Amino acid sequence: MKKKVIAVLGGGISGLAFSANSKDKTIIIEKESRCGGHCQTKIEKNFTYDIGGPHILFSKNKKILRYMVKLLKNNISTNKRDNKIFYKGKLLKYPFENGINDLLPNEKFDCLNDFIFNKNKKKKPKNFKDWLYYNFGNFLTNEYLLPYNEKIWNTKADKMDFDWVEGRVPISSNQELIKTAVGIPTEGYTHQLYFYYPKRGGYEEFCKALEKKCKKIKTNFKIKKIYKTKKKWIIENNNEKIICDEIVSTIPIKDSLNYFSKVPKKVLTASKNLKSNSLIQISLGFKTNTKIPYTAIYFPNKDFLFHRASFPHNFSKYCVPKNHILINFEITVNKGDGIYEKNDNFLINHCYKKIIGTNLIKNAKLKYKNVERTEYAYVVRDFKHKKNLNTCLNFLNKKGIHSLGRNAQFLYINSDEAVRRGIELAKKFNE
């Protein structure tokens, strides 16, 4: 049988995984000068960090985990998560319910009493906010879960559905909470307690390893239009045409629809109403003898614009020069929210002042600063998400376009799941 020519729109990790495992003639079409997408890494002034938010490799899917670890051969390190929550000036163990032993006695009582006796007594949840109160009670929800989630989603929790929470917001048992409260160590999110990360080169090394298995990659190709003749697909930029039999799209669904003519108004409206957040990441490098052992710290307090700070020097010691640390601050934003429009200097100064104010680092000299912005970061699951998404995907499906990955399928999935989906779609084509 003659092999098909398959054009893969976008060189992110899902498109690379598909192409690397396909038996057909694939050509990856990437608008940027290099592949990687959300998994790109920046290496500058001897600092190494991921620019689409920090990435670490963990997975409940052991087969995919082995596949990805094997890709890097000897360029891999294993680490243990040490995350904290900055709460009332103290660092609690993450997740919050595993750190309640460090609360004041009256706070511990309120937390336990609320969780054990008062949760599940409310009406069945109708939105994400209801779901939090229903499953965690008032104390855990008010003190951490609600303020933190409304920061990361940049959306009021009562405007969000809760059909996505399974596996992402685990619920502790009464016994686990009691153990924690009396000082018996417990761990939450155990599937990500140990994680992998490239020794050198950052998370993009996974993408580079996949690239070596791909047939053809065309970068700096900015698509202008896509159309179909009787038998073939034509993908054009200003100077060139690519002819193929099939198209796998991994690019944002809102962007891909713009390349087709005569898209129905209801599809364009549905696309416009799909909600997502953008991400601003501020990176600050310090020369200091201060040792910060944590992988990440979460900040539910509204006084901090950032919801999380992560520390790449604890992903791999090769991410920073000697006697330096690197902190990445993440701020979830949307156009028009007042923070999206702030300039880089404002954001850098805010993060610098806030982290110095925590006393986490002392006698530190700022040696590096940078700001990166990611347009499509987190998918927001409002109540019309399913309907709007299905309208868009059905239109593309009828055209014969195969949607793949986080932005094309408009779902909040991690890189391991993106790789799995890429491999599975390749298998279907290979059959």
C-alpha positions in Angstrom: 0.0 0.0 0.0 1.3 3.5 -0.9 2.1 5.6 2.1 0.1 8.7 2.7 1.5 12.1 3.0 0.3 13.6 6.4 0.8 17.3 7.2 1.1 17.9 10.9 0.2 21.5 11.8 2.3 22.6 14.8 5.6 21.2 16.2 4.6 20.9 19.8 5.1 17.7 21.8 1.8 16.0 20.6 2.6 16.6 16.9 6.2 15.4 17.4 5.0 12.3 19.1 2.5 11.5 16.3 5.1 12.1 13.6 7.8 10.1 15.4 5.5 7.1 15.6 3.9 7.3 12.2 4.7 4.9 9.4 3.4 7.4 6.8 5.3 10.3 5.2 4.8 13.1 7.7 5.8 16.7 7.4 5.6 18.9 10.5 4.6 22.5 9.7 5.8 24.9 12.4 5.4 28.7 12.3 8.3 29.4 14.7 12.0 28.9 14.0 12.0 25.7 16.1 9.7 23.1 17.5 8.6 22.6 21.1 5.5 24.8 21.5 4.6 25.0 25.2 7.6 22.8 26.0 10.2 25.1 24.7 13.2 25.9 26.9 15.2 29.1 27.2 18.9 29.0 27.8 20.3 32.4 28.6 23.3 33.6 30.6 23.8 30.0 31.9 20.2 29.9 33.2 18.0 27.1 31.8 14.2 27.1 32.2 10.9 26.3 30.4 9.0 29.3 29.0 5.5 27.9 28.8 5.4 27.4 32.6 7.6 24.9 34.4 7.4 21.3 33.2 8.3 18.1 35.1 7.8 14.6 33.9 5.5 12.3 35.9 2.6 10.1 34.8 0.2 7.6 36.1 0.7 5.9 32.7 3.8 3.8 33.3 4.1 2.8 29.7 4.3 6.5 28.5 6.5 7.3 31.4 9.0 4.7 30.3 8.8 5.8 26.7 9.6 9.4 27.6 12.4 8.5 30.0 14.0 6.2 27.4 14.0 9.1 24.9 16.6 11.0 26.9 18.9 8.0 27.5 21.5 9.2 30.1 20.4 12.9 30.1 17.8 12.4 32.8 17.6 13.1 36.5 15.2 11.8 39.2 13.9 14.2 41.8 11.5 14.1 44.8 8.8 16.8 44.9 9.1 19.3 47.8 6.3 21.7 47.3 5.0 24.2 49.8 2.1 26.6 50.3 2.8 30.2 51.6 0.1 30.7 54.1 0.0 33.5 56.7 3.8 33.9 56.4 4.4 30.2 56.9 5.3 27.4 54.5 2.9 24.5 54.8 3.3 21.1 53.1 1.6 20.8 49.8 -1.2 20.0 49.2 -2.8 22.0 51.9 -4.6 19.1 53.6 -1.2 17.4 54.1 0.3 20.4 55.9 -2.4 21.2 58.5 -0.2 20.0 61.4 1.6 23.3 61.1 -1.6 25.3 61.6 -2.6 26.9 64.9 -4.6 24.6 67.3 -7.9 26.4 66.7 -7.3 26.3 62.9 -6.6 22.6 63.0 -9.8 22.1 64.9 -11.8 24.2 62.4 -10.3 22.3 59.5 -10.9 18.8 60.9 -14.4 19.6 62.3 -15.4 21.1 59.0 -14.0 18.4 56.8 -15.2 15.4 58.8 -18.6 16.7 60.0 -19.8 19.5 57.7 -18.8 18.5 54.2 -21.3 16.7 52.0 -24.2 18.3 54.0 -24.7 21.0 51.4 -26.8 20.6 48.3 -25.4 18.7 45.4 -22.9 20.9 43.6 -23.9 22.9 40.5 -20.6 24.5 39.8 -16.9 24.3 40.8 -17.3 26.5 43.8 -20.1 24.3 45.1 -18.0 21.2 44.5 -15.1 22.6 46.6 -17.4 23.3 49.6 -19.2 20.0 49.2 -16.1 17.9 49.2 -13.7 19.9 51.5 -15.9 21.9 53.8 -15.6 25.6 54.6 -12.1 25.9 56.1 -10.0 24.2 53.4 -12.1 25.9 50.7 -12.0 29.4 52.2 -8.4 29.3 53.3 -6.8 27.8 50.2 -8.7 25.9 47.5 -11.1 28.7 46.5 -8.6 31.7 46.5 -5.9 29.6 44.8 -8.1 28.2 42.1 -9.7 31.6 41.3 -6.1 32.9 40.9 -4.9 30.2 38.6 -8.1 30.1 36.5 -8.5 33.9 36.7 -12.3 33.1 36.8 -14.8 33.0 39.5 -15.3 29.4 40.6 -19.1 29.6 40.4 -18.7 30.3 36.7 -16.9 27.1 36.1 -18.1 23.5 35.6 -16.6 20.7 37.7 -16.5 17.9 35.1 -12.7 18.2 34.8 -11.8 17.8 38.5 -11.4 14.0 38.6 -7.6 13.2 39.0 -6.7 16.9 39.2 -8.2 17.8 42.6 -8.0 14.6 44.7 -10.1 14.4 47.9 -8.4 13.2 51.1 -10.0 10.7 53.4 -11.0 11.5 57.0 -8.2 9.2 58.2 -5.5 11.0 56.1 -6.6 14.4 57.5 -6.5 13.1 61.1 -3.1 11.5 60.6 -1.8 14.8 59.3 -3.3 16.8 62.1 -1.6 14.7 64.8 1.8 14.7 63.1 1.8 11.5 61.1 3.4 12.4 57.7 1.1 11.9 54.7 1.6 12.6 51.0 -0.9 13.8 48.5 -0.7 13.6 44.7 1.6 10.5 45.1 1.8 10.0 41.3 3.9 13.1 41.1 5.9 12.7 44.3 8.9 11.6 42.2 9.5 13.1 38.8 12.0 13.2 36.0 13.7 16.1 34.3 16.5 16.4 31.7 19.9 17.0 33.3 20.8 19.5 30.7 18.8 21.4 28.1 15.5 21.7 29.9 12.2 20.1 29.0 12.6 20.8 25.4 15.1 17.9 25.3 12.1 15.6 25.1 10.9 17.4 22.0 14.4 17.3 20.4 14.6 13.6 21.0 11.3 13.1 19.3 12.4 15.4 16.4 15.2 12.9 15.6 12.5 10.3 14.9 10.5 12.5 12.6 10.7 12.4 8.8 10.5 16.0 7.8 10.1 19.3 9.6 9.4 22.7 8.0 9.9 25.6 10.3 9.1 29.4 9.7 6.1 28.3 7.7 3.2 30.8 8.5 0.0 29.3 7.1 -2.2 31.7 5.2 -4.9 29.3 4.0 -5.9 25.6 3.8 -8.2 24.2 1.1 -9.0 20.9 -0.6 -9.0 19.9 -4.2 -10.7 16.7 -5.3 -8.1 14.4 -3.8 -5.5 16.5 -2.0 -5.2 19.1 0.7 -3.3 22.3 -0.1 -1.6 24.3 2.7 -0.2 27.7 1.6 1.9 30.4 3.0 2.9 33.5 1.0 5.5 31.7 -1.1 4.9 28.0 -1.0 2.3 25.2 -1.2 2.4 21.9 0.7 0.3 19.1 -0.8 -0.8 16.2 1.4 -3.4 13.5 1.8 -4.3 14.1 5.4 -4.0 16.8 8.0 -3.4 16.4 11.7 -3.8 19.8 13.5 -2.2 20.5 16.9 -2.4 24.2 16.7 -5.0 26.3 18.7 -8.4 25.5 17.4 -9.2 29.3 17.3 -6.3 29.8 14.9 -6.9 26.8 12.7 -10.5 27.8 11.8 -9.1 31.1 10.4 -7.3 29.2 7.6 -10.5 27.8 6.0 -13.0 29.7 3.9 -16.7 29.7 4.4 -16.7 28.7 8.1 -20.3 28.9 9.4 -21.1 31.8 11.7 -22.2 29.4 14.5 -18.8 27.7 14.4 -16.9 31.0 14.6 -19.2 32.2 17.4 -18.5 28.9 19.3 -14.8 29.3 18.8 -14.9 32.9 20.0 -16.7 31.7 23.2 -14.2 29.0 24.0 -12.4 30.4 27.1 -8.8 30.1 28.0 -6.2 32.0 30.0 -2.9 33.4 29.0 0.3 33.1 31.2 3.0 35.5 32.1 6.1 34.0 33.5 8.7 36.2 35.2 12.1 34.6 35.7 14.6 36.1 38.2 18.1 34.7 38.8 20.0 35.5 42.0 23.5 35.1 43.1 23.3 34.0 46.7 24.4 31.4 49.1 20.8 30.9 50.2 19.7 27.3 49.6 16.0 27.0 48.6 15.2 23.3 48.6 11.7 23.5 47.2 10.4 22.6 43.8 7.5 25.0 43.9 5.6 27.3 46.3 1.9 28.1 45.9 0.6 31.6 46.8 -3.2 31.7 47.5 -3.0 35.3 48.9 -4.3 38.0 46.6 -1.5 40.3 47.6 0.8 38.2 45.4 -0.1 38.5 41.7 1.6 35.2 41.0 -0.1 31.9 42.0 3.1 29.8 41.9 6.8 30.2 42.1 9.0 27.3 40.9 12.7 26.7 41.3 14.4 25.1 38.3 17.7 24.7 40.2 16.0 21.9 42.0 14.9 20.2 38.7 18.5 19.9 37.7 21.6 21.5 39.2 22.7 22.3 35.7 19.9 24.8 35.3 21.8 27.6 37.0 25.4 28.8 37.5 27.2 27.8 40.7 26.0 29.8 43.8 22.9 31.0 41.9 19.2 30.2 42.2 16.4 30.8 39.6 12.8 31.5 40.4 10.0 31.4 37.9 6.8 33.3 38.8 3.5 32.5 37.0 0.7 34.9 36.6 -2.6 33.9 34.9 -4.0 36.7 32.9 -6.6 37.7 30.3 -6.8 40.7 28.1 -8.6 43.6 29.9 -8.0 42.3 33.4 -5.5 45.1 34.2 -2.5 42.7 34.8 -2.3 41.5 31.2 -1.5 45.0 30.1 1.2 45.7 32.7 4.7 46.2 31.3 7.6 43.9 32.0 9.3 46.3 34.5 6.1 46.4 36.7 5.9 42.6 36.8 9.6 42.1 37.5 9.5 44.7 40.3 6.4 43.1 41.9 7.9 39.6 41.9 11.2 40.9 43.2 9.7 42.9 46.1 7.2 40.1 47.0 9.8 37.3 47.1 12.3 39.4 49.1 9.5 40.3 51.5 8.9 36.6 52.3 12.5 36.3 53.7 13.0 33.1 51.6 16.2 34.5 50.2 18.7 36.8 51.9 21.9 38.5 50.8 20.9 37.9 47.2 22.0 40.0 44.2 19.7 40.0 41.2 21.7 38.8 38.2 19.1 37.9 35.6 15.5 38.9 34.7 13.2 38.0 31.9 9.5 37.9 31.0 7.7 35.4 28.7 4.1 35.5 27.6 2.1 32.5 26.5 -1.2 33.3 24.7 -3.0 29.9 25.2 -2.1 28.5 28.6 -5.1 27.1 30.6 -8.4 26.0 29.2 -11.3 27.3 31.3 -14.2 24.8 31.6 -17.2 27.1 31.8 -20.7 25.7 31.4 -20.8 26.1 27.6 -17.3 24.6 27.0 -18.6 21.2 25.8 -21.1 22.6 23.5 -18.8 25.2 21.9 -15.9 22.7 21.6 -18.1 20.1 20.0 -19.4 22.6 17.5 -15.8 23.5 16.4 -14.5 19.9 16.4 -17.5 18.6 14.5 -16.8 21.2 11.8 -13.2 20.1 11.5 -14.0 16.4 11.7 -16.4 16.7 8.8 -13.7 18.4 6.8 -11.4 15.4 7.6 -9.1 17.3 9.9 -7.7 15.3 12.8 -7.4 17.4 16.0 -4.7 16.4 18.4 -3.2 17.8 21.6 -3.9 20.4 24.3 -4.8 23.4 22.1 -6.3 21.7 19.1 -8.6 19.6 21.3 -9.0 22.5 23.8 -8.4 20.3 26.9 -6.2 20.8 29.9 -3.8 17.8 29.5 -0.2 17.4 30.6 2.7 16.6 28.3 2.6 12.9 29.1 -1.0 12.7 27.9 -0.2 14.8 24.8 2.5 12.2 23.9 0.1 9.3 24.6 -2.6 10.8 22.3 0.0 11.4 19.6 1.2 7.8 19.7 -2.4 6.5 19.7 -3.4 8.5 16.7 -0.3 7.3 14.8 -1.3 3.7 15.6 -4.7 4.3 14.0 -3.1 5.6 10.9 -0.7 2.7 10.9 -3.4 0.0 11.0 
